[in-house]
Amino acid sequence: MWGSWSAYIQLTFQSLMTIVRGSASHAVLDALRPILSARRSENHE
């Protein structure tokens, strides 16, 4: 009982970490994009 339960928790945790990593990297890129574009516009002016 407990062995299969812990294995299920481990699989769920691994899939959650994969989703969190993917969404976190996308969020970081989305957050950096306006900052980088703002710096470029400042350099051009």
PDBQT receptor file of N, H, CA, C and O in Angstrom, charges set to zero:
ATOM      1  N   MET A   1       0.840  -1.208   0.000  1.00  0.00    +0.000 N 
ATOM      2  CA  MET A   1       0.000   0.000   0.000  1.00  0.00    +0.000 C 
ATOM      3  C   MET A   1       0.873   1.256   0.000  1.00  0.00    +0.000 C 
ATOM      4  O   MET A   1       0.764   2.103  -0.886  1.00  0.00    +0.000 OA
ATOM      5  N   TRP A   2       1.734   1.359   1.001  1.00  0.00    +0.000 N 
ATOM      6  H   TRP A   2       1.822   0.671   1.721  1.00  0.00    +0.000 HD
ATOM      7  CA  TRP A   2       2.534   2.582   1.105  1.00  0.00    +0.000 C 
ATOM      8  C   TRP A   2       3.565   2.677  -0.015  1.00  0.00    +0.000 C 
ATOM      9  O   TRP A   2       3.907   3.773  -0.460  1.00  0.00    +0.000 OA
ATOM     10  N   GLY A   3       4.064   1.513  -0.474  1.00  0.00    +0.000 N 
ATOM     11  H   GLY A   3       3.786   0.623  -0.113  1.00  0.00    +0.000 HD
ATOM     12  CA  GLY A   3       5.066   1.554  -1.539  1.00  0.00    +0.000 C 
ATOM     13  C   GLY A   3       4.492   2.143  -2.815  1.00  0.00    +0.000 C 
ATOM     14  O   GLY A   3       5.113   3.004  -3.440  1.00  0.00    +0.000 OA
ATOM     15  N   SER A   4       3.307   1.684  -3.207  1.00  0.00    +0.000 N 
ATOM     16  H   SER A   4       2.802   0.985  -2.700  1.00  0.00    +0.000 HD
ATOM     17  CA  SER A   4       2.692   2.203  -4.431  1.00  0.00    +0.000 C 
ATOM     18  C   SER A   4       2.289   3.667  -4.238  1.00  0.00    +0.000 C 
ATOM     19  O   SER A   4       2.345   4.459  -5.178  1.00  0.00    +0.000 OA
ATOM     20  N   TRP A   5       1.883   4.020  -3.020  1.00  0.00    +0.000 N 
ATOM     21  H   TRP A   5       1.837   3.377  -2.256  1.00  0.00    +0.000 HD
ATOM     22  CA  TRP A   5       1.477   5.401  -2.751  1.00  0.00    +0.000 C 
ATOM     23  C   TRP A   5       2.666   6.345  -2.889  1.00  0.00    +0.000 C 
ATOM     24  O   TRP A   5       2.546   7.408  -3.499  1.00  0.00    +0.000 OA
ATOM     25  N   SER A   6       3.811   5.966  -2.328  1.00  0.00    +0.000 N 
ATOM     26  H   SER A   6       3.908   5.102  -1.833  1.00  0.00    +0.000 HD
ATOM     27  CA  SER A   6       4.993   6.823  -2.434  1.00  0.00    +0.000 C 
ATOM     28  C   SER A   6       5.466   6.911  -3.875  1.00  0.00    +0.000 C 
ATOM     29  O   SER A   6       5.935   7.963  -4.309  1.00  0.00    +0.000 OA
ATOM     30  N   ALA A   7       5.348   5.813  -4.626  1.00  0.00    +0.000 N 
ATOM     31  H   ALA A   7       4.966   4.958  -4.274  1.00  0.00    +0.000 HD
ATOM     32  CA  ALA A   7       5.733   5.849  -6.038  1.00  0.00    +0.000 C 
ATOM     33  C   ALA A   7       4.817   6.794  -6.806  1.00  0.00    +0.000 C 
ATOM     34  O   ALA A   7       5.274   7.520  -7.689  1.00  0.00    +0.000 OA
ATOM     35  N   TYR A   8       3.531   6.791  -6.477  1.00  0.00    +0.000 N 
ATOM     36  H   TYR A   8       3.159   6.201  -5.759  1.00  0.00    +0.000 HD
ATOM     37  CA  TYR A   8       2.584   7.694  -7.135  1.00  0.00    +0.000 C 
ATOM     38  C   TYR A   8       2.919   9.145  -6.809  1.00  0.00    +0.000 C 
ATOM     39  O   TYR A   8       2.872  10.011  -7.682  1.00  0.00    +0.000 OA
ATOM     40  N   ILE A   9       3.260   9.407  -5.541  1.00  0.00    +0.000 N 
ATOM     41  H   ILE A   9       3.299   8.704  -4.832  1.00  0.00    +0.000 HD
ATOM     42  CA  ILE A   9       3.624  10.774  -5.143  1.00  0.00    +0.000 C 
ATOM     43  C   ILE A   9       4.889  11.207  -5.882  1.00  0.00    +0.000 C 
ATOM     44  O   ILE A   9       4.994  12.352  -6.323  1.00  0.00    +0.000 OA
ATOM     45  N   GLN A  10       5.846  10.293  -6.014  1.00  0.00    +0.000 N 
ATOM     46  H   GLN A  10       5.760   9.363  -5.656  1.00  0.00    +0.000 HD
ATOM     47  CA  GLN A  10       7.095  10.633  -6.682  1.00  0.00    +0.000 C 
ATOM     48  C   GLN A  10       6.848  10.975  -8.150  1.00  0.00    +0.000 C 
ATOM     49  O   GLN A  10       7.401  11.948  -8.663  1.00  0.00    +0.000 OA
ATOM     50  N   LEU A  11       6.014  10.173  -8.833  1.00  0.00    +0.000 N 
ATOM     51  H   LEU A  11       5.565   9.382  -8.416  1.00  0.00    +0.000 HD
ATOM     52  CA  LEU A  11       5.709  10.448 -10.240  1.00  0.00    +0.000 C 
ATOM     53  C   LEU A  11       4.982  11.785 -10.383  1.00  0.00    +0.000 C 
ATOM     54  O   LEU A  11       5.289  12.572 -11.279  1.00  0.00    +0.000 OA
ATOM     55  N   THR A  12       4.016  12.035  -9.494  1.00  0.00    +0.000 N 
ATOM     56  H   THR A  12       3.768  11.396  -8.766  1.00  0.00    +0.000 HD
ATOM     57  CA  THR A  12       3.286  13.299  -9.558  1.00  0.00    +0.000 C 
ATOM     58  C   THR A  12       4.219  14.472  -9.318  1.00  0.00    +0.000 C 
ATOM     59  O   THR A  12       4.116  15.499  -9.989  1.00  0.00    +0.000 OA
ATOM     60  N   PHE A  13       5.138  14.323  -8.357  1.00  0.00    +0.000 N 
ATOM     61  H   PHE A  13       5.222  13.489  -7.812  1.00  0.00    +0.000 HD
ATOM     62  CA  PHE A  13       6.071  15.404  -8.044  1.00  0.00    +0.000 C 
ATOM     63  C   PHE A  13       6.991  15.673  -9.224  1.00  0.00    +0.000 C 
ATOM     64  O   PHE A  13       7.276  16.829  -9.539  1.00  0.00    +0.000 OA
ATOM     65  N   GLN A  14       7.462  14.605  -9.886  1.00  0.00    +0.000 N 
ATOM     66  H   GLN A  14       7.231  13.666  -9.630  1.00  0.00    +0.000 HD
ATOM     67  CA  GLN A  14       8.351  14.777 -11.035  1.00  0.00    +0.000 C 
ATOM     68  C   GLN A  14       7.634  15.507 -12.167  1.00  0.00    +0.000 C 
ATOM     69  O   GLN A  14       8.204  16.409 -12.780  1.00  0.00    +0.000 OA
ATOM     70  N   SER A  15       6.399  15.126 -12.445  1.00  0.00    +0.000 N 
ATOM     71  H   SER A  15       5.936  14.393 -11.947  1.00  0.00    +0.000 HD
ATOM     72  CA  SER A  15       5.655  15.788 -13.522  1.00  0.00    +0.000 C 
ATOM     73  C   SER A  15       5.372  17.243 -13.155  1.00  0.00    +0.000 C 
ATOM     74  O   SER A  15       5.429  18.122 -14.014  1.00  0.00    +0.000 OA
ATOM     75  N   LEU A  16       5.066  17.498 -11.882  1.00  0.00    +0.000 N 
ATOM     76  H   LEU A  16       5.019  16.783 -11.184  1.00  0.00    +0.000 HD
ATOM     77  CA  LEU A  16       4.824  18.878 -11.456  1.00  0.00    +0.000 C 
ATOM     78  C   LEU A  16       6.089  19.713 -11.608  1.00  0.00    +0.000 C 
ATOM     79  O   LEU A  16       6.019  20.856 -12.058  1.00  0.00    +0.000 OA
ATOM     80  N   MET A  17       7.250  19.159 -11.237  1.00  0.00    +0.000 N 
ATOM     81  H   MET A  17       7.306  18.230 -10.871  1.00  0.00    +0.000 HD
ATOM     82  CA  MET A  17       8.498  19.902 -11.360  1.00  0.00    +0.000 C 
ATOM     83  C   MET A  17       8.791  20.217 -12.815  1.00  0.00    +0.000 C 
ATOM     84  O   MET A  17       9.272  21.305 -13.130  1.00  0.00    +0.000 OA
ATOM     85  N   THR A  18       8.503  19.264 -13.717  1.00  0.00    +0.000 N 
ATOM     86  H   THR A  18       8.112  18.380 -13.461  1.00  0.00    +0.000 HD
ATOM     87  CA  THR A  18       8.732  19.515 -15.144  1.00  0.00    +0.000 C 
ATOM     88  C   THR A  18       7.843  20.649 -15.636  1.00  0.00    +0.000 C 
ATOM     89  O   THR A  18       8.296  21.514 -16.386  1.00  0.00    +0.000 OA
ATOM     90  N   ILE A  19       6.577  20.648 -15.216  1.00  0.00    +0.000 N 
ATOM     91  H   ILE A  19       6.210  19.946 -14.607  1.00  0.00    +0.000 HD
ATOM     92  CA  ILE A  19       5.651  21.713 -15.628  1.00  0.00    +0.000 C 
ATOM     93  C   ILE A  19       6.098  23.044 -15.041  1.00  0.00    +0.000 C 
ATOM     94  O   ILE A  19       6.089  24.066 -15.728  1.00  0.00    +0.000 OA
ATOM     95  N   VAL A  20       6.492  23.031 -13.763  1.00  0.00    +0.000 N 
ATOM     96  H   VAL A  20       6.500  22.201 -13.206  1.00  0.00    +0.000 HD
ATOM     97  CA  VAL A  20       6.906  24.280 -13.109  1.00  0.00    +0.000 C 
ATOM     98  C   VAL A  20       8.150  24.838 -13.788  1.00  0.00    +0.000 C 
ATOM     99  O   VAL A  20       8.253  26.043 -14.014  1.00  0.00    +0.000 OA
ATOM    100  N   ARG A  21       9.099  23.956 -14.113  1.00  0.00    +0.000 N 
ATOM    101  H   ARG A  21       9.016  22.976 -13.930  1.00  0.00    +0.000 HD
ATOM    102  CA  ARG A  21      10.312  24.438 -14.783  1.00  0.00    +0.000 C 
ATOM    103  C   ARG A  21       9.974  25.076 -16.120  1.00  0.00    +0.000 C 
ATOM    104  O   ARG A  21      10.477  26.153 -16.439  1.00  0.00    +0.000 OA
ATOM    105  N   GLY A  22       9.121  24.419 -16.908  1.00  0.00    +0.000 N 
ATOM    106  H   GLY A  22       8.712  23.544 -16.649  1.00  0.00    +0.000 HD
ATOM    107  CA  GLY A  22       8.763  24.965 -18.217  1.00  0.00    +0.000 C 
ATOM    108  C   GLY A  22       8.049  26.301 -18.098  1.00  0.00    +0.000 C 
ATOM    109  O   GLY A  22       8.387  27.248 -18.808  1.00  0.00    +0.000 OA
ATOM    110  N   SER A  23       7.060  26.391 -17.203  1.00  0.00    +0.000 N 
ATOM    111  H   SER A  23       6.785  25.622 -16.625  1.00  0.00    +0.000 HD
ATOM    112  CA  SER A  23       6.321  27.642 -17.059  1.00  0.00    +0.000 C 
ATOM    113  C   SER A  23       7.207  28.726 -16.463  1.00  0.00    +0.000 C 
ATOM    114  O   SER A  23       7.061  29.900 -16.803  1.00  0.00    +0.000 OA
ATOM    115  N   ALA A  24       8.131  28.343 -15.572  1.00  0.00    +0.000 N 
ATOM    116  H   ALA A  24       8.250  27.390 -15.296  1.00  0.00    +0.000 HD
ATOM    117  CA  ALA A  24       9.023  29.334 -14.965  1.00  0.00    +0.000 C 
ATOM    118  C   ALA A  24       9.948  29.928 -16.017  1.00  0.00    +0.000 C 
ATOM    119  O   ALA A  24      10.165  31.139 -16.040  1.00  0.00    +0.000 OA
ATOM    120  N   SER A  25      10.502  29.077 -16.897  1.00  0.00    +0.000 N 
ATOM    121  H   SER A  25      10.326  28.093 -16.879  1.00  0.00    +0.000 HD
ATOM    122  CA  SER A  25      11.395  29.595 -17.936  1.00  0.00    +0.000 C 
ATOM    123  C   SER A  25      10.623  30.507 -18.880  1.00  0.00    +0.000 C 
ATOM    124  O   SER A  25      11.152  31.532 -19.312  1.00  0.00    +0.000 OA
ATOM    125  N   HIS A  26       9.382  30.155 -19.209  1.00  0.00    +0.000 N 
ATOM    126  H   HIS A  26       8.952  29.322 -18.858  1.00  0.00    +0.000 HD
ATOM    127  CA  HIS A  26       8.574  31.015 -20.071  1.00  0.00    +0.000 C 
ATOM    128  C   HIS A  26       8.274  32.336 -19.365  1.00  0.00    +0.000 C 
ATOM    129  O   HIS A  26       8.299  33.392 -19.997  1.00  0.00    +0.000 OA
ATOM    130  N   ALA A  27       7.993  32.288 -18.070  1.00  0.00    +0.000 N 
ATOM    131  H   ALA A  27       7.973  31.431 -17.557  1.00  0.00    +0.000 HD
ATOM    132  CA  ALA A  27       7.693  33.515 -17.330  1.00  0.00    +0.000 C 
ATOM    133  C   ALA A  27       8.920  34.418 -17.268  1.00  0.00    +0.000 C 
ATOM    134  O   ALA A  27       8.803  35.638 -17.384  1.00  0.00    +0.000 OA
ATOM    135  N   VAL A  28      10.099  33.818 -17.086  1.00  0.00    +0.000 N 
ATOM    136  H   VAL A  28      10.194  32.827 -16.992  1.00  0.00    +0.000 HD
ATOM    137  CA  VAL A  28      11.330  34.617 -17.033  1.00  0.00    +0.000 C 
ATOM    138  C   VAL A  28      11.573  35.285 -18.378  1.00  0.00    +0.000 C 
ATOM    139  O   VAL A  28      11.924  36.464 -18.437  1.00  0.00    +0.000 OA
ATOM    140  N   LEU A  29      11.386  34.530 -19.463  1.00  0.00    +0.000 N 
ATOM    141  H   LEU A  29      11.101  33.573 -19.415  1.00  0.00    +0.000 HD
ATOM    142  CA  LEU A  29      11.584  35.117 -20.797  1.00  0.00    +0.000 C 
ATOM    143  C   LEU A  29      10.582  36.240 -21.041  1.00  0.00    +0.000 C 
ATOM    144  O   LEU A  29      10.949  37.286 -21.578  1.00  0.00    +0.000 OA
ATOM    145  N   ASP A  30       9.335  36.042 -20.658  1.00  0.00    +0.000 N 
ATOM    146  H   ASP A  30       9.037  35.193 -20.222  1.00  0.00    +0.000 HD
ATOM    147  CA  ASP A  30       8.325  37.088 -20.849  1.00  0.00    +0.000 C 
ATOM    148  C   ASP A  30       8.650  38.315 -20.003  1.00  0.00    +0.000 C 
ATOM    149  O   ASP A  30       8.388  39.442 -20.424  1.00  0.00    +0.000 OA
ATOM    150  N   ALA A  31       9.219  38.110 -18.814  1.00  0.00    +0.000 N 
ATOM    151  H   ALA A  31       9.432  37.195 -18.471  1.00  0.00    +0.000 HD
ATOM    152  CA  ALA A  31       9.555  39.244 -17.951  1.00  0.00    +0.000 C 
ATOM    153  C   ALA A  31      10.774  39.993 -18.483  1.00  0.00    +0.000 C 
ATOM    154  O   ALA A  31      10.847  41.216 -18.368  1.00  0.00    +0.000 OA
ATOM    155  N   LEU A  32      11.732  39.268 -19.063  1.00  0.00    +0.000 N 
ATOM    156  H   LEU A  32      11.674  38.274 -19.156  1.00  0.00    +0.000 HD
ATOM    157  CA  LEU A  32      12.946  39.918 -19.558  1.00  0.00    +0.000 C 
ATOM    158  C   LEU A  32      12.720  40.610 -20.894  1.00  0.00    +0.000 C 
ATOM    159  O   LEU A  32      13.429  41.562 -21.219  1.00  0.00    +0.000 OA
ATOM    160  N   ARG A  33      11.762  40.159 -21.662  1.00  0.00    +0.000 N 
ATOM    161  H   ARG A  33      11.186  39.386 -21.398  1.00  0.00    +0.000 HD
ATOM    162  CA  ARG A  33      11.569  40.710 -23.011  1.00  0.00    +0.000 C 
ATOM    163  C   ARG A  33      11.336  42.224 -22.998  1.00  0.00    +0.000 C 
ATOM    164  O   ARG A  33      12.045  42.929 -23.716  1.00  0.00    +0.000 OA
ATOM    165  N   PRO A  34      10.380  42.771 -22.220  1.00  0.00    +0.000 N 
ATOM    166  CA  PRO A  34      10.180  44.239 -22.217  1.00  0.00    +0.000 C 
ATOM    167  C   PRO A  34      11.391  44.984 -21.680  1.00  0.00    +0.000 C 
ATOM    168  O   PRO A  34      11.672  46.099 -22.120  1.00  0.00    +0.000 OA
ATOM    169  N   ILE A  35      12.124  44.382 -20.723  1.00  0.00    +0.000 N 
ATOM    170  H   ILE A  35      11.895  43.477 -20.365  1.00  0.00    +0.000 HD
ATOM    171  CA  ILE A  35      13.316  45.043 -20.180  1.00  0.00    +0.000 C 
ATOM    172  C   ILE A  35      14.374  45.168 -21.263  1.00  0.00    +0.000 C 
ATOM    173  O   ILE A  35      14.991  46.222 -21.417  1.00  0.00    +0.000 OA
ATOM    174  N   LEU A  36      14.585  44.090 -22.014  1.00  0.00    +0.000 N 
ATOM    175  H   LEU A  36      14.083  43.234 -21.889  1.00  0.00    +0.000 HD
ATOM    176  CA  LEU A  36      15.586  44.135 -23.080  1.00  0.00    +0.000 C 
ATOM    177  C   LEU A  36      15.173  45.117 -24.164  1.00  0.00    +0.000 C 
ATOM    178  O   LEU A  36      16.014  45.867 -24.659  1.00  0.00    +0.000 OA
ATOM    179  N   SER A  37      13.915  45.132 -24.542  1.00  0.00    +0.000 N 
ATOM    180  H   SER A  37      13.232  44.523 -24.139  1.00  0.00    +0.000 HD
ATOM    181  CA  SER A  37      13.460  46.059 -25.584  1.00  0.00    +0.000 C 
ATOM    182  C   SER A  37      13.575  47.501 -25.088  1.00  0.00    +0.000 C 
ATOM    183  O   SER A  37      13.903  48.395 -25.869  1.00  0.00    +0.000 OA
ATOM    184  N   ALA A  38      13.312  47.740 -23.799  1.00  0.00    +0.000 N 
ATOM    185  H   ALA A  38      13.046  47.014 -23.164  1.00  0.00    +0.000 HD
ATOM    186  CA  ALA A  38      13.439  49.094 -23.253  1.00  0.00    +0.000 C 
ATOM    187  C   ALA A  38      14.898  49.536 -23.290  1.00  0.00    +0.000 C 
ATOM    188  O   ALA A  38      15.186  50.685 -23.625  1.00  0.00    +0.000 OA
ATOM    189  N   ARG A  39      15.817  48.644 -22.951  1.00  0.00    +0.000 N 
ATOM    190  H   ARG A  39      15.583  47.710 -22.679  1.00  0.00    +0.000 HD
ATOM    191  CA  ARG A  39      17.236  48.997 -22.999  1.00  0.00    +0.000 C 
ATOM    192  C   ARG A  39      17.659  49.310 -24.429  1.00  0.00    +0.000 C 
ATOM    193  O   ARG A  39      18.428  50.243 -24.658  1.00  0.00    +0.000 OA
ATOM    194  N   ARG A  40      17.162  48.540 -25.386  1.00  0.00    +0.000 N 
ATOM    195  H   ARG A  40      16.536  47.782 -25.200  1.00  0.00    +0.000 HD
ATOM    196  CA  ARG A  40      17.525  48.793 -26.785  1.00  0.00    +0.000 C 
ATOM    197  C   ARG A  40      17.023  50.161 -27.226  1.00  0.00    +0.000 C 
ATOM    198  O   ARG A  40      17.746  50.898 -27.897  1.00  0.00    +0.000 OA
ATOM    199  N   SER A  41      15.800  50.506 -26.860  1.00  0.00    +0.000 N 
ATOM    200  H   SER A  41      15.212  49.908 -26.315  1.00  0.00    +0.000 HD
ATOM    201  CA  SER A  41      15.252  51.805 -27.266  1.00  0.00    +0.000 C 
ATOM    202  C   SER A  41      16.039  52.938 -26.596  1.00  0.00    +0.000 C 
ATOM    203  O   SER A  41      16.249  53.984 -27.210  1.00  0.00    +0.000 OA
ATOM    204  N   GLU A  42      16.478  52.743 -25.341  1.00  0.00    +0.000 N 
ATOM    205  H   GLU A  42      16.307  51.893 -24.842  1.00  0.00    +0.000 HD
ATOM    206  CA  GLU A  42      17.272  53.769 -24.668  1.00  0.00    +0.000 C 
ATOM    207  C   GLU A  42      18.615  53.954 -25.370  1.00  0.00    +0.000 C 
ATOM    208  O   GLU A  42      19.092  55.080 -25.511  1.00  0.00    +0.000 OA
ATOM    209  N   ASN A  43      19.227  52.849 -25.812  1.00  0.00    +0.000 N 
ATOM    210  H   ASN A  43      18.839  51.934 -25.698  1.00  0.00    +0.000 HD
ATOM    211  CA  ASN A  43      20.521  52.945 -26.474  1.00  0.00    +0.000 C 
ATOM    212  C   ASN A  43      20.389  53.641 -27.823  1.00  0.00    +0.000 C 
ATOM    213  O   ASN A  43      21.302  54.356 -28.236  1.00  0.00    +0.000 OA
ATOM    214  N   HIS A  44      19.280  53.448 -28.509  1.00  0.00    +0.000 N 
ATOM    215  H   HIS A  44      18.539  52.867 -28.173  1.00  0.00    +0.000 HD
ATOM    216  CA  HIS A  44      19.114  54.056 -29.830  1.00  0.00    +0.000 C 
ATOM    217  C   HIS A  44      18.918  55.561 -29.711  1.00  0.00    +0.000 C 
ATOM    218  O   HIS A  44      19.344  56.310 -30.591  1.00  0.00    +0.000 OA
ATOM    219  N   GLU A  45      18.283  56.012 -28.643  1.00  0.00    +0.000 N 
ATOM    220  H   GLU A  45      17.937  55.404 -27.929  1.00  0.00    +0.000 HD
ATOM    221  CA  GLU A  45      17.990  57.445 -28.534  1.00  0.00    +0.000 C 
ATOM    222  C   GLU A  45      19.207  58.288 -28.209  1.00  0.00    +0.000 C 
ATOM    223  O   GLU A  45      19.098  59.508 -28.089  1.00  0.00    +0.000 OA
TER     224      GLU A  45
